[in-house]
Amino acid sequence: GTATAMVERLGEAHDRALVCGPEMMMTTAARAAIACGTPAAGVYVSLERNMHCGAGRCLRCQLGPLLLCRDGAVVAWPAVADVLEVRGR
């Protein structure tokens, strides 16, 4: 099955949802969790980027306004929803 089907099978709102996997799957699962009633601020996604300096200076880990080495690799959905929902980026 798919991640979305799994979330929909839960069929109820939860305080939090933690999502890890390919970005497209995380976007779909986050949307499904929110549609089931989980607050958007309670949906966390785990992001990956190649990091070089680890201090936010080289910008290799940039995702929109975030530097994942500095701001964290696990972030609340509202902080990255606009960036992850852009197709073909």
Residue frames as a rotation matrix with the C-alpha (Angstrom) as fourth column:
GLY 1
0.566 0.824 0.000 0.00
0.824 -0.566 0.000 0.00
0.000 0.000 -1.000 0.00
THR 2
-0.029 -0.518 0.855 0.89
0.414 -0.785 -0.461 3.64
0.910 0.340 0.237 0.08
ALA 3
-0.877 -0.334 -0.344 1.70
0.454 -0.347 -0.820 5.97
0.155 -0.876 0.456 2.95
THR 4
-0.708 0.675 0.207 -1.51
-0.643 -0.737 0.207 7.88
0.293 0.014 0.956 2.26
ALA 5
0.108 0.759 -0.642 -3.57
-0.250 0.646 0.721 4.70
0.962 0.082 0.260 2.51
MET 6
-0.362 -0.311 -0.879 -1.94
0.714 0.513 -0.476 3.90
0.599 -0.800 0.037 5.84
VAL 7
-1.000 0.004 -0.001 -2.73
-0.003 -0.809 -0.588 7.36
-0.003 -0.588 0.809 7.22
GLU 8
-0.398 0.915 -0.062 -6.31
-0.766 -0.294 0.572 7.13
0.505 0.275 0.818 5.96
ARG 9
-0.052 0.344 -0.937 -6.71
0.215 0.920 0.326 3.69
0.975 -0.185 -0.122 7.59
LEU 10
-0.876 -0.258 -0.407 -5.99
0.448 -0.129 -0.884 5.29
0.176 -0.958 0.229 10.96
GLY 11
-0.238 0.922 0.304 -9.13
0.627 -0.093 0.773 7.30
0.742 0.375 -0.556 10.26
GLU 12
0.750 0.500 -0.433 -8.86
0.651 -0.445 0.615 9.68
0.115 -0.743 -0.659 13.19
ALA 13
0.605 -0.520 0.603 -7.02
-0.290 -0.849 -0.441 12.79
0.741 0.092 -0.665 14.25
HIS 14
0.435 -0.571 -0.696 -3.88
0.881 0.430 0.198 12.48
0.186 -0.700 0.690 16.31
ASP 15
0.793 -0.172 -0.584 -1.97
0.176 -0.854 0.490 15.21
-0.583 -0.491 -0.647 18.14
ARG 16
0.075 -0.867 -0.492 1.18
-0.733 -0.383 0.563 14.54
-0.677 0.318 -0.664 16.12
ALA 17
0.955 0.040 0.295 2.35
0.163 0.759 -0.630 12.76
-0.249 0.650 0.718 13.02
LEU 18
0.120 -0.976 -0.184 6.02
-0.488 -0.219 0.845 12.06
-0.865 -0.011 -0.502 12.29
VAL 19
0.952 0.276 0.133 6.84
0.006 0.415 -0.910 11.44
-0.307 0.867 0.394 8.64
CYS 20
-0.043 -0.992 -0.115 10.10
-0.521 -0.076 0.850 10.18
-0.852 0.096 -0.514 7.14
GLY 21
0.197 0.060 0.979 10.82
0.635 0.753 -0.174 9.11
-0.747 0.656 0.110 3.57
PRO 22
-0.595 -0.364 0.717 11.07
0.799 -0.364 0.478 10.55
0.087 0.857 0.508 0.08
GLU 23
-0.927 0.160 -0.338 9.87
-0.039 -0.941 -0.337 14.15
-0.372 -0.299 0.879 -0.10
MET 24
-0.604 0.754 -0.259 6.93
-0.532 -0.139 0.836 13.39
0.594 0.642 0.484 -2.39
MET 25
-0.209 0.509 -0.835 5.72
0.505 0.787 0.354 10.67
0.838 -0.347 -0.422 -0.02
MET 26
-0.696 -0.083 -0.713 6.13
0.700 -0.298 -0.649 12.95
-0.159 -0.951 0.265 3.00
THR 27
-0.913 0.391 -0.117 4.12
-0.407 -0.890 0.203 15.68
-0.024 0.233 0.972 1.27
THR 28
-0.320 0.821 -0.472 1.31
-0.306 0.382 0.872 13.24
0.897 0.424 0.129 0.48
ALA 29
-0.234 0.188 -0.954 1.33
0.759 0.648 -0.059 11.70
0.607 -0.738 -0.294 3.97
ALA 30
-0.907 -0.110 -0.407 1.39
0.355 -0.719 -0.597 15.13
-0.227 -0.686 0.691 5.64
ARG 31
-0.720 0.690 -0.074 -1.62
-0.610 -0.578 0.542 16.27
0.331 0.436 0.837 3.60
ALA 32
-0.145 0.673 -0.725 -3.47
0.068 0.738 0.671 13.05
0.987 0.048 -0.153 4.47
ALA 33
-0.526 -0.101 -0.845 -2.76
0.818 0.211 -0.534 13.45
0.232 -0.972 -0.029 8.20
ILE 34
-0.961 0.181 -0.211 -4.01
-0.110 -0.945 -0.308 17.03
-0.255 -0.273 0.928 8.11
ALA 35
-0.499 0.814 -0.297 -7.12
-0.561 -0.041 0.827 15.93
0.661 0.579 0.477 6.18
CYS 36
-0.122 0.414 -0.902 -7.79
0.493 0.814 0.307 13.39
0.862 -0.407 -0.303 8.95
GLY 37
0.804 0.567 0.179 -7.72
0.187 -0.527 0.829 16.19
0.564 -0.634 -0.529 11.53
THR 38
0.234 -0.799 -0.553 -4.13
0.953 0.077 0.292 16.27
-0.191 -0.596 0.780 12.76
PRO 39
0.833 0.053 -0.551 -3.13
0.057 -0.998 -0.010 19.92
-0.550 -0.023 -0.835 13.26
ALA 40
0.827 -0.543 0.145 -0.64
0.138 -0.054 -0.989 21.08
0.545 0.838 0.030 10.61
ALA 41
0.299 -0.738 0.605 1.69
-0.824 -0.520 -0.226 22.30
0.481 -0.431 -0.763 13.38
GLY 42
0.369 -0.108 0.923 1.68
-0.683 0.643 0.348 18.75
-0.631 -0.758 0.163 14.77
VAL 43
0.960 -0.103 0.260 2.95
0.250 0.731 -0.635 17.17
-0.124 0.675 0.727 11.55
TYR 44
0.376 -0.910 -0.177 6.74
-0.570 -0.378 0.729 16.84
-0.730 -0.173 -0.661 11.49
VAL 45
0.989 -0.122 -0.087 8.83
-0.010 0.530 -0.848 15.83
0.150 0.839 0.522 8.50
SER 46
0.421 -0.902 0.091 12.40
0.147 0.167 0.975 14.55
-0.895 -0.397 0.203 8.49
LEU 47
0.974 -0.036 -0.223 14.44
-0.220 -0.386 -0.896 16.20
-0.054 0.922 -0.384 5.74
GLU 48
0.379 -0.890 0.252 17.81
0.640 0.449 0.623 15.34
-0.668 -0.075 0.740 4.22
ARG 49
0.963 -0.261 -0.065 20.34
-0.223 -0.640 -0.735 17.55
0.150 0.723 -0.674 2.52
ASN 50
0.345 -0.926 -0.151 24.05
0.807 0.375 -0.456 17.13
0.478 0.036 0.877 1.86
MET 51
0.996 -0.044 -0.077 25.88
0.012 -0.794 0.608 19.21
-0.088 -0.606 -0.791 4.42
HIS 52
0.394 -0.911 0.121 29.38
0.388 0.046 -0.920 20.54
0.833 0.410 0.372 4.08
CYS 53
-0.436 -0.651 0.622 30.20
-0.221 -0.592 -0.775 23.01
0.872 -0.475 0.114 6.85
GLY 54
-0.181 0.452 -0.873 27.53
0.804 0.579 0.132 22.08
0.566 -0.679 -0.468 9.42
ALA 55
-0.577 -0.099 -0.811 27.33
0.665 -0.634 -0.396 25.72
-0.475 -0.767 0.431 10.54
GLY 56
0.470 0.882 -0.017 25.00
0.675 -0.372 -0.638 27.28
-0.569 0.288 -0.770 7.97
ARG 57
0.043 -0.546 -0.837 27.74
-0.225 -0.821 0.525 29.10
-0.973 0.165 -0.158 6.07
CYS 58
-0.856 -0.503 0.118 28.06
-0.027 0.271 0.962 27.09
-0.515 0.821 -0.246 2.84
LEU 59
-0.220 0.905 -0.364 24.28
-0.831 -0.369 -0.417 26.98
-0.512 0.211 0.833 2.15
ARG 60
-0.811 -0.114 -0.574 24.41
-0.462 0.727 0.508 23.41
0.359 0.677 -0.642 0.78
CYS 61
-0.822 0.512 -0.250 21.69
0.569 0.726 -0.386 22.33
-0.016 -0.460 -0.888 3.18
GLN 62
-0.817 0.503 -0.282 19.29
-0.419 -0.854 -0.307 25.16
-0.395 -0.133 0.909 2.30
LEU 63
-0.604 0.762 0.232 15.62
0.776 0.496 0.390 24.37
0.183 0.416 -0.891 1.83
GLY 64
0.474 0.733 0.487 13.65
0.596 -0.675 0.435 27.54
0.648 0.084 -0.757 1.29
PRO 65
0.547 -0.228 0.805 14.30
-0.477 -0.875 0.077 29.80
0.687 -0.427 -0.588 4.28
LEU 66
0.910 -0.130 0.394 15.78
-0.301 0.448 0.842 26.98
-0.286 -0.885 0.368 6.38
LEU 67
-0.062 -0.923 -0.380 19.34
-0.798 0.275 -0.537 25.75
0.600 0.270 -0.753 6.75
LEU 68
0.710 0.531 -0.463 18.84
-0.222 0.792 0.569 22.17
0.669 -0.302 0.680 7.86
CYS 69
-0.114 -0.810 -0.576 22.22
0.574 0.419 -0.704 21.92
0.811 -0.411 0.416 9.59
ARG 70
-0.917 -0.245 0.315 21.30
-0.048 -0.715 -0.697 24.89
0.396 -0.655 0.644 11.75
ASP 71
-0.383 0.866 0.321 17.50
-0.896 -0.433 0.101 24.80
0.226 -0.249 0.942 11.97
GLY 72
-0.320 0.207 0.925 17.18
-0.491 0.798 -0.348 21.05
-0.810 -0.566 -0.154 12.30
ALA 73
-0.950 -0.055 -0.307 16.47
-0.293 0.496 0.817 18.21
0.108 0.867 -0.487 9.97
VAL 74
-0.475 0.857 -0.200 13.09
0.857 0.502 0.119 17.50
0.202 -0.115 -0.973 11.59
VAL 75
-0.989 0.130 -0.066 10.73
-0.119 -0.982 -0.144 20.43
-0.083 -0.134 0.987 11.19
ALA 76
-0.282 0.959 0.029 7.02
0.210 0.092 -0.973 21.16
-0.936 -0.269 -0.228 11.55
TRP 77
-0.130 0.317 0.940 5.03
0.948 0.316 0.025 20.98
-0.290 0.894 -0.341 8.33
PRO 78
0.839 0.533 -0.114 4.03
0.468 -0.812 -0.348 24.68
-0.278 0.238 -0.930 8.21
ALA 79
0.323 -0.802 -0.503 7.72
-0.243 -0.584 0.775 25.67
-0.915 -0.128 -0.383 8.00
VAL 80
-0.707 -0.707 0.021 8.28
-0.217 0.245 0.945 23.70
-0.673 0.663 -0.327 4.77
ALA 81
0.052 0.819 0.571 4.86
0.475 0.483 -0.736 23.10
-0.878 0.310 -0.364 3.21
ASP 82
0.744 0.272 -0.611 5.19
-0.302 -0.679 -0.670 25.88
-0.596 0.682 -0.423 0.64
VAL 83
-0.123 -0.893 -0.432 8.61
-0.931 -0.047 0.362 24.64
-0.344 0.447 -0.826 -0.47
LEU 84
-0.754 -0.219 0.620 7.84
-0.144 0.975 0.169 20.91
-0.641 0.038 -0.766 -0.56
GLU 85
0.160 0.914 0.373 4.59
0.373 0.294 -0.880 21.39
-0.914 0.280 -0.293 -2.46
VAL 86
0.298 -0.150 -0.943 6.35
-0.768 -0.624 -0.143 23.05
-0.566 0.767 -0.301 -5.42
ARG 87
0.765 0.004 0.644 6.54
0.276 0.902 -0.333 20.57
-0.582 0.432 0.688 -8.28
GLY 88
0.726 -0.496 0.476 9.68
0.593 0.102 -0.799 20.28
0.347 0.863 0.368 -10.37
ARG 89
0.884 -0.425 0.193 11.95
-0.467 -0.809 0.357 22.11
0.004 -0.406 -0.914 -7.97
